[in-house]
Amino acid sequence: MTKEIFEVAFKLSYKLAYYQKILAKCGAVNTFNCETHDLYYTNKDLTNLTEIQMKKSCIRYRMVKGLSGRDFNGSVSIDCHFQNYQVFASNHTDNFSCPLSELKAYEELFAKSQYHKVFDTSKKDYQYQIGNIESRIQLQDIKGIGLVLYYDNPLYYSLPLATQRQKLISELRSYGFTELNDETPNLDKLRTLYYQKECYSLPPNS
């Protein structure tokens, strides 16, 4: 049975520098910073779908340009790859590299099956590690939305979703994100972009 993973996605109230100072105080290491440009394609009507349903209905083409951070290798090349491609072709590799020069050919292929570009979104991603935690605290400055905190922790994956959420919030508060509490709703990025207004999900079991 596949474990369900809960990732918090909280819209933050202050500017990036404020949270960078909070993370610095608890010894967080800035591991990687990048610019990410995502294109989403679908042939479905996304109206009234949940955030997860929207994600599962779309092919994503991601372009990532590394900028800095401890784990940055200094490469100036842009990593381009498809994700969730099996939405379009179930017998194809789900995630694979694809240079930008070949994207137009894929878009022409998609168009034959009525797939169209539904989202074109970009962000700056700042990733932090505290101690030996496997996951990363991500501060994402998303164009048209603002600053959003993303975080999950493998230590909690075996727990019920509602318990994962509670533990993630408790952990983040211990690091200094005291504006968060059990009532803070998850921001739904795709639904926000689709409806052009902030959309949120209720906590599990609420």
DOMILO-753462 format. One record per residue: residue number from 1; y, z, x of N, C-alpha, C in turn. Coordinates in nm, 3 decimals. Example, Ala and Ser with C-alpha at 12.3 -4.5 7.8 and 13.67 -1.06 7.14 Angstrom:
<pts>
PT  num      npy      npz      npx     capy     capz     capx      cpy      cpz      cpx
PT    1   -0.569    0.780    1.319   -0.450    0.780    1.230   -0.330    0.780    1.320
PT    2   -0.225    0.708    1.285   -0.106    0.714    1.367    0.003    0.787    1.290
</pts>
This chain:
<pts>
PT  num      npy      npz      npx     capy     capz     capx      cpy      cpz      cpx
PT    1   -0.120    0.000    0.085    0.000    0.000    0.000    0.125    0.000    0.088
PT    2    0.217   -0.092    0.064    0.339   -0.101    0.142    0.433    0.014    0.107
PT    3    0.483    0.080    0.210    0.576    0.190    0.188    0.711    0.135    0.144
PT    4    0.773    0.203    0.048    0.907    0.164    0.005    1.009    0.234    0.093
PT    5    1.104    0.158    0.143    1.205    0.211    0.232    1.339    0.217    0.161
PT    6    1.403    0.332    0.167    1.537    0.344    0.107    1.641    0.340    0.218
PT    7    1.738    0.252    0.201    1.850    0.241    0.294    1.977    0.273    0.218
PT    8    2.055    0.368    0.269    2.182    0.397    0.204    2.283    0.290    0.243
PT    9    2.374    0.261    0.152    2.482    0.164    0.176    2.606    0.220    0.109
PT   10    2.684    0.295    0.185    2.797    0.368    0.128    2.931    0.306    0.170
PT   11    3.013    0.276    0.071    3.149    0.230    0.099    3.229    0.348    0.152
PT   12    3.290    0.331    0.268    3.362    0.439    0.334    3.511    0.436    0.301
PT   13    3.574    0.553    0.313    3.712    0.569    0.266    3.817    0.547    0.373
PT   14    3.778    0.564    0.501    3.876    0.558    0.608    3.850    0.438    0.700
PT   15    3.935    0.425    0.803    3.922    0.312    0.894    3.812    0.336    0.996
PT   16    3.770    0.229    1.061    3.660    0.232    1.156    3.679    0.338    1.264
PT   17    3.799    0.347    1.321    3.825    0.440    1.431    3.794    0.584    1.394
PT   18    3.816    0.620    1.269    3.790    0.756    1.221    3.642    0.790    1.236
PT   19    3.556    0.697    1.196    3.412    0.722    1.202    3.357    0.707    1.343
PT   20    3.420    0.625    1.423    3.380    0.615    1.564    3.405    0.748    1.635
PT   21    3.513    0.817    1.600    3.541    0.948    1.659    3.437    1.051    1.612
PT   22    3.399    1.043    1.485    3.297    1.133    1.432    3.165    1.115    1.508
PT   23    3.127    0.991    1.528    3.002    0.963    1.597    3.008    1.004    1.744
PT   24    3.124    0.985    1.806    3.140    1.025    1.947    3.123    1.176    1.963
PT   25    3.170    1.253    1.866    3.161    1.399    1.872    3.017    1.447    1.871
PT   26    2.925    1.371    1.807    2.785    1.415    1.804    2.700    1.338    1.905
PT   27    2.765    1.277    2.003    2.693    1.217    2.114    2.629    1.083    2.084
PT   28    2.676    1.014    1.982    2.619    0.884    1.947    2.651    0.780    2.054
PT   29    2.555    0.692    2.080    2.574    0.583    2.175    2.594    0.453    2.098
PT   30    2.698    0.379    2.132    2.723    0.249    2.070    2.628    0.147    2.134
PT   31    2.522    0.111    2.062    2.417    0.028    2.121    2.444   -0.121    2.112
PT   32    2.508   -0.165    2.003    2.527   -0.310    1.987    2.636   -0.337    1.886
PT   33    2.722   -0.434    1.919    2.826   -0.480    1.827    2.814   -0.632    1.815
PT   34    2.831   -0.683    1.696    2.816   -0.828    1.678    2.896   -0.877    1.559
PT   35    2.917   -1.008    1.557    2.972   -1.077    1.440    2.857   -1.151    1.373
PT   36    2.845   -1.135    1.243    2.735   -1.196    1.169    2.792   -1.281    1.054
PT   37    2.741   -1.402    1.043    2.781   -1.495    0.937    2.654   -1.532    0.861
PT   38    2.648   -1.499    0.732    2.530   -1.523    0.650    2.559   -1.625    0.540
PT   39    2.467   -1.718    0.523    2.470   -1.813    0.411    2.346   -1.790    0.326
PT   40    2.364   -1.784    0.195    2.252   -1.762    0.103    2.238   -1.883    0.011
PT   41    2.113   -1.924   -0.011    2.083   -2.040   -0.096    1.983   -2.000   -0.204
PT   42    2.005   -2.050   -0.324    1.912   -2.023   -0.433    1.918   -2.135   -0.536
PT   43    1.813   -2.144   -0.618    1.813   -2.237   -0.732    1.805   -2.159   -0.863
PT   44    1.831   -2.028   -0.854    1.817   -1.941   -0.971    1.953   -1.892   -1.018
PT   45    1.958   -1.854   -1.145    2.075   -1.788   -1.201    2.066   -1.640   -1.164
PT   46    2.163   -1.589   -1.090    2.157   -1.451   -1.042    2.219   -1.351   -1.139
PT   47    2.272   -1.401   -1.248    2.336   -1.313   -1.346    2.236   -1.210   -1.398
PT   48    2.281   -1.085   -1.403    2.203   -0.972   -1.455    2.086   -0.929   -1.366
PT   49    2.076   -0.984   -1.246    1.971   -0.939   -1.154    2.017   -0.815   -1.078
PT   50    1.921   -0.733   -1.034    1.953   -0.620   -0.949    1.979   -0.671   -0.807
PT   51    2.028   -0.584   -0.720    2.054   -0.622   -0.581    1.926   -0.671   -0.514
PT   52    1.817   -0.599   -0.533    1.690   -0.638   -0.471    1.641   -0.771   -0.525
PT   53    1.655   -0.792   -0.655    1.614   -0.919   -0.716    1.696   -1.035   -0.662
PT   54    1.826   -1.012   -0.641    1.910   -1.117   -0.583    1.862   -1.153   -0.443
PT   55    1.835   -1.051   -0.361    1.789   -1.076   -0.225    1.660   -1.156   -0.225
PT   56    1.569   -1.121   -0.313    1.439   -1.187   -0.319    1.448   -1.328   -0.377
PT   57    1.561   -1.363   -0.435    1.580   -1.495   -0.496    1.647   -1.593   -0.401
PT   58    1.688   -1.545   -0.283    1.769   -1.628   -0.194    1.705   -1.649   -0.057
PT   59    1.724   -1.768   -0.002    1.700   -1.795    0.139    1.826   -1.752    0.213
PT   60    1.809   -1.689    0.329    1.927   -1.651    0.408    1.925   -1.723    0.543
PT   61    2.038   -1.781    0.576    2.058   -1.839    0.710    2.158   -1.751    0.781
PT   62    2.115   -1.689    0.890    2.198   -1.590    0.960    2.239   -1.639    1.098
PT   63    2.367   -1.623    1.129    2.422   -1.656    1.260    2.481   -1.530    1.322
PT   64    2.430   -1.490    1.439    2.472   -1.365    1.501    2.528   -1.392    1.641
PT   65    2.648   -1.342    1.664    2.711   -1.353    1.796    2.730   -1.213    1.852
PT   66    2.657   -1.180    1.961    2.671   -1.050    2.023    2.807   -1.036    2.089
PT   67    2.860   -0.913    2.086    2.994   -0.888    2.140    2.993   -0.786    2.254
PT   68    2.928   -0.673    2.231    2.932   -0.564    2.328    2.830   -0.458    2.289
PT   69    2.832   -0.347    2.362    2.740   -0.236    2.336    2.636   -0.222    2.446
PT   70    2.573   -0.107    2.451    2.475   -0.077    2.556    2.366   -0.181    2.567
PT   71    2.315   -0.231    2.453    2.202   -0.324    2.454    2.244   -0.471    2.454
PT   72    2.373   -0.498    2.462    2.420   -0.637    2.464    2.383   -0.700    2.598
PT   73    2.320   -0.818    2.592    2.272   -0.882    2.716    2.374   -0.975    2.781
PT   74    2.492   -0.984    2.722    2.597   -1.066    2.780    2.594   -1.212    2.740
PT   75    2.495   -1.250    2.660    2.483   -1.391    2.620    2.595   -1.430    2.524
PT   76    2.653   -1.548    2.546    2.759   -1.597    2.458    2.703   -1.691    2.351
PT   77    2.572   -1.715    2.353    2.510   -1.804    2.255    2.501   -1.735    2.119
PT   78    2.495   -1.814    2.013    2.483   -1.762    1.878    2.339   -1.777    1.831
PT   79    2.279   -1.666    1.791    2.140   -1.667    1.741    2.142   -1.711    1.595
PT   80    2.075   -1.821    1.563    2.072   -1.874    1.426    1.928   -1.878    1.376
PT   81    1.905   -1.824    1.258    1.768   -1.825    1.206    1.767   -1.811    1.053
PT   82    1.659   -1.863    0.996    1.635   -1.848    0.853    1.556   -1.721    0.828
PT   83    1.582   -1.658    0.715    1.506   -1.543    0.669    1.473   -1.563    0.521
PT   84    1.357   -1.511    0.482    1.312   -1.522    0.343    1.293   -1.668    0.300
PT   85    1.250   -1.750    0.394    1.235   -1.894    0.367    1.122   -1.923    0.268
PT   86    1.028   -1.831    0.256    0.915   -1.854    0.165    0.956   -1.855    0.018
PT   87    1.079   -1.815   -0.011    1.134   -1.835   -0.145    1.133   -1.983   -0.179
PT   88    1.159   -2.064   -0.078    1.164   -2.210   -0.096    1.029   -2.276   -0.072
PT   89    0.957   -2.233    0.030    0.828   -2.292    0.065    0.731   -2.180    0.099
PT   90    0.643   -2.147    0.006    0.557   -2.029    0.019    0.459   -2.038    0.135
PT   91    0.427   -2.161    0.178    0.330   -2.177    0.286    0.396   -2.192    0.423
PT   92    0.527   -2.172    0.428    0.603   -2.188    0.552    0.626   -2.051    0.617
PT   93    0.652   -2.049    0.746    0.693   -1.926    0.814    0.817   -1.870    0.745
PT   94    0.814   -1.738    0.720    0.923   -1.678    0.643    1.052   -1.667    0.722
PT   95    1.042   -1.630    0.849    1.159   -1.613    0.935    1.141   -1.697    1.061
PT   96    1.240   -1.779    1.093    1.227   -1.864    1.212    1.364   -1.909    1.260
PT   97    1.372   -1.940    1.389    1.497   -1.987    1.449    1.527   -2.129    1.403
PT   98    1.656   -2.157    1.386    1.700   -2.290    1.348    1.842   -2.311    1.400
PT   99    1.861   -2.401    1.496    1.996   -2.424    1.549    2.090   -2.474    1.441
PT  100    2.216   -2.442    1.456    2.317   -2.482    1.359    2.321   -2.633    1.340
PT  101    2.290   -2.707    1.444    2.293   -2.853    1.438    2.191   -2.909    1.339
PT  102    2.089   -2.830    1.303    1.985   -2.875    1.210    2.006   -2.824    1.068
PT  103    2.108   -2.742    1.048    2.127   -2.681    0.916    2.153   -2.785    0.807
PT  104    2.232   -2.887    0.836    2.266   -2.988    0.735    2.140   -3.054    0.679
PT  105    2.043   -3.081    0.765    1.918   -3.145    0.720    1.844   -3.053    0.623
PT  106    1.845   -2.923    0.651    1.780   -2.828    0.560    1.856   -2.821    0.428
PT  107    1.989   -2.823    0.433    2.066   -2.817    0.309    2.039   -2.939    0.222
PT  108    2.019   -3.054    0.284    1.986   -3.175    0.208    1.848   -3.160    0.144
PT  109    1.756   -3.097    0.217    1.623   -3.070    0.162    1.631   -2.973    0.046
PT  110    1.711   -2.869    0.062    1.727   -2.771   -0.046    1.784   -2.836   -0.172
PT  111    1.881   -2.924   -0.154    1.949   -2.986   -0.268    1.852   -3.064   -0.357
PT  112    1.746   -3.120   -0.296    1.647   -3.195   -0.373    1.573   -3.106   -0.472
PT  113    1.572   -2.975   -0.446    1.508   -2.879   -0.536    1.611   -2.792   -0.606
PT  114    1.735   -2.843   -0.614    1.845   -2.775   -0.683    1.885   -2.642   -0.619
PT  115    1.855   -2.627   -0.491    1.905   -2.509   -0.420    2.049   -2.536   -0.375
PT  116    2.133   -2.438   -0.392    2.273   -2.451   -0.353    2.318   -2.324   -0.281
PT  117    2.427   -2.334   -0.210    2.482   -2.217   -0.139    2.552   -2.128   -0.241
PT  118    2.507   -2.003   -0.249    2.564   -1.913   -0.348    2.652   -1.806   -0.283
PT  119    2.625   -1.772   -0.156    2.707   -1.675   -0.084    2.737   -1.727    0.056
PT  120    2.859   -1.702    0.101    2.900   -1.732    0.237    2.979   -1.609    0.282
PT  121    2.915   -1.523    0.360    2.974   -1.393    0.390    2.967   -1.362    0.539
PT  122    3.067   -1.292    0.589    3.071   -1.257    0.730    3.109   -1.110    0.746
PT  123    3.072   -1.054    0.862    3.098   -0.913    0.888    3.098   -0.886    1.038
PT  124    3.157   -0.773    1.076    3.143   -0.720    1.210    3.058   -0.594    1.199
PT  125    2.957   -0.587    1.283    2.857   -0.481    1.276    2.863   -0.395    1.402
PT  126    2.879   -0.264    1.383    2.885   -0.169    1.494    2.767   -0.073    1.479
PT  127    2.676   -0.072    1.576    2.552    0.005    1.565    2.552    0.122    1.662
PT  128    2.503    0.237    1.612    2.503    0.361    1.691    2.367    0.430    1.684
PT  129    2.331    0.491    1.795    2.208    0.570    1.803    2.242    0.712    1.844
PT  130    2.182    0.807    1.774    2.199    0.948    1.808    2.066    1.002    1.858
PT  131    2.064    1.051    1.980    1.941    1.103    2.038    1.834    0.996    2.047
PT  132    1.714    1.030    2.000    1.601    0.938    2.008    1.564    0.878    1.872
PT  133    1.655    0.883    1.775    1.622    0.828    1.644    1.591    0.678    1.656
PT  134    1.487    0.634    1.585    1.444    0.494    1.595    1.542    0.399    1.529
PT  135    1.602    0.444    1.421    1.694    0.357    1.346    1.835    0.366    1.405
PT  136    1.924    0.285    1.350    2.062    0.283    1.395    2.155    0.309    1.277
PT  137    2.260    0.385    1.302    2.367    0.400    1.204    2.455    0.277    1.219
PT  138    2.471    0.202    1.111    2.548    0.078    1.117    2.677    0.091    1.037
PT  139    2.787    0.065    1.102    2.917    0.055    1.035    2.950   -0.093    1.026
PT  140    2.950   -0.146    0.904    2.971   -0.289    0.885    3.104   -0.313    0.813
PT  141    3.190   -0.388    0.881    3.319   -0.427    0.823    3.298   -0.564    0.758
PT  142    3.276   -0.564    0.627    3.236   -0.684    0.555    3.357   -0.751    0.491
PT  143    3.375   -0.879    0.521    3.490   -0.953    0.468    3.489   -0.950    0.315
PT  144    3.601   -0.913    0.258    3.614   -0.909    0.113    3.562   -0.782    0.049
PT  145    3.503   -0.692    0.128    3.448   -0.568    0.074    3.508   -0.446    0.144
PT  146    3.504   -0.447    0.277    3.554   -0.332    0.353    3.444   -0.270    0.438
PT  147    3.465   -0.146    0.476    3.374   -0.078    0.568    3.260   -0.009    0.492
PT  148    3.138   -0.042    0.530    3.019    0.011    0.463    2.924    0.069    0.566
PT  149    2.871    0.186    0.538    2.774    0.253    0.625    2.633    0.223    0.575
PT  150    2.549    0.172    0.664    2.408    0.145    0.633    2.320    0.234    0.722
PT  151    2.217    0.294    0.663    2.128    0.377    0.743    1.996    0.402    0.670
PT  152    1.887    0.396    0.745    1.757    0.443    0.699    1.693    0.515    0.817
PT  153    1.585    0.588    0.794    1.520    0.661    0.902    1.369    0.657    0.883
PT  154    1.295    0.601    0.980    1.148    0.591    0.970    1.079    0.725    0.946
PT  155    1.142    0.834    0.984    1.082    0.965    0.964    1.061    0.996    0.816
PT  156    1.136    0.926    0.730    1.132    0.956    0.587    1.054    0.852    0.505
PT  157    1.002    0.748    0.569    0.943    0.636    0.495    0.827    0.676    0.404
PT  158    0.756    0.781    0.438    0.640    0.822    0.358    0.680    0.904    0.235
PT  159    0.808    0.935    0.224    0.855    1.020    0.114    0.897    0.936   -0.006
PT  160    0.904    0.996   -0.124    0.956    0.925   -0.242    1.099    0.878   -0.216
PT  161    1.139    0.770   -0.281    1.271    0.711   -0.256    1.385    0.811   -0.277
PT  162    1.376    0.890   -0.383    1.483    0.987   -0.411    1.492    1.091   -0.300
PT  163    1.379    1.131   -0.245    1.378    1.229   -0.136    1.431    1.166   -0.009
PT  164    1.394    1.040    0.018    1.450    0.970    0.134    1.602    0.971    0.128
PT  165    1.653    0.937    0.011    1.799    0.931   -0.006    1.864    1.066    0.023
PT  166    1.807    1.172   -0.033    1.862    1.306   -0.013    1.863    1.345    0.134
PT  167    1.755    1.313    0.204    1.746    1.349    0.345    1.844    1.266    0.430
PT  168    1.860    1.140    0.396    1.955    1.055    0.469    2.098    1.108    0.454
PT  169    2.134    1.146    0.332    2.268    1.200    0.308    2.287    1.330    0.383
PT  170    2.187    1.418    0.378    2.194    1.546    0.449    2.210    1.524    0.599
PT  171    2.135    1.429    0.653    2.142    1.398    0.796    2.280    1.344    0.833
PT  172    2.331    1.251    0.753    2.462    1.192    0.781    2.573    1.297    0.771
PT  173    2.561    1.386    0.676    2.661    1.493    0.663    2.658    1.583    0.787
PT  174    2.539    1.606    0.842    2.529    1.690    0.962    2.597    1.626    1.082
PT  175    2.612    1.493    1.078    2.680    1.422    1.187    2.831    1.419    1.167
PT  176    2.877    1.458    1.047    3.021    1.461    1.022    3.069    1.372    0.909
PT  177    2.976    1.302    0.842    3.014    1.216    0.727    3.020    1.304    0.601
PT  178    3.112    1.398    0.600    3.116    1.499    0.495    3.167    1.448    0.361
PT  179    3.221    1.326    0.358    3.267    1.269    0.230    3.149    1.228    0.142
PT  180    3.028    1.222    0.201    2.909    1.181    0.126    2.845    1.300    0.057
PT  181    2.789    1.276   -0.059    2.714    1.380   -0.130    2.608    1.314   -0.217
PT  182    2.531    1.394   -0.288    2.419    1.342   -0.367    2.462    1.249   -0.479
PT  183    2.590    1.254   -0.515    2.641    1.169   -0.622    2.699    1.037   -0.571
PT  184    2.709    1.021   -0.439    2.767    0.898   -0.383    2.674    0.780   -0.412
PT  185    2.721    0.678   -0.483    2.634    0.566   -0.519    2.622    0.464   -0.406
PT  186    2.512    0.391   -0.407    2.493    0.282   -0.312    2.575    0.160   -0.353
PT  187    2.647    0.102   -0.258    2.718   -0.023   -0.284    2.618   -0.139   -0.281
PT  188    2.624   -0.227   -0.378    2.541   -0.348   -0.381    2.624   -0.464   -0.329
PT  189    2.596   -0.507   -0.208    2.677   -0.610   -0.142    2.674   -0.743   -0.217
PT  190    2.554   -0.793   -0.246    2.544   -0.925   -0.309    2.602   -0.925   -0.450
PT  191    2.573   -0.821   -0.524    2.629   -0.812   -0.660    2.781   -0.803   -0.654
PT  192    2.835   -0.732   -0.555    2.980   -0.723   -0.537    3.039   -0.859   -0.509
PT  193    2.975   -0.936   -0.421    3.023   -1.071   -0.390    3.009   -1.163   -0.511
PT  194    2.901   -1.149   -0.585    2.873   -1.238   -0.698    2.974   -1.217   -0.812
PT  195    3.000   -1.090   -0.844    3.089   -1.060   -0.957    3.235   -1.042   -0.915
PT  196    3.260   -1.045   -0.783    3.396   -1.030   -0.730    3.459   -0.897   -0.771
PT  197    3.378   -0.794   -0.777    3.425   -0.658   -0.801    3.317   -0.564   -0.746
PT  198    3.357   -0.444   -0.710    3.261   -0.351   -0.651    3.152   -0.316   -0.752
PT  199    3.027   -0.330   -0.709    2.911   -0.297   -0.793    2.826   -0.195   -0.718
PT  200    2.774   -0.097   -0.793    2.698    0.011   -0.732    2.565    0.031   -0.805
PT  201    2.472    0.091   -0.732    2.341    0.126   -0.789    2.333    0.275   -0.806
PT  202    2.267    0.317   -0.912    2.244    0.460   -0.934    2.136    0.508   -0.838
PT  203    2.138    0.637   -0.801    2.033    0.690   -0.715    1.896    0.677   -0.781
PT  204    1.787    0.668   -0.702    1.651    0.663   -0.760    1.627    0.783   -0.851
PT  205    1.557    0.757   -0.960    1.518    0.862   -1.056    1.636    0.927   -1.127
PT  206    1.755    0.861   -1.121    1.871    0.920   -1.190    1.873    0.874   -1.335
</pts>
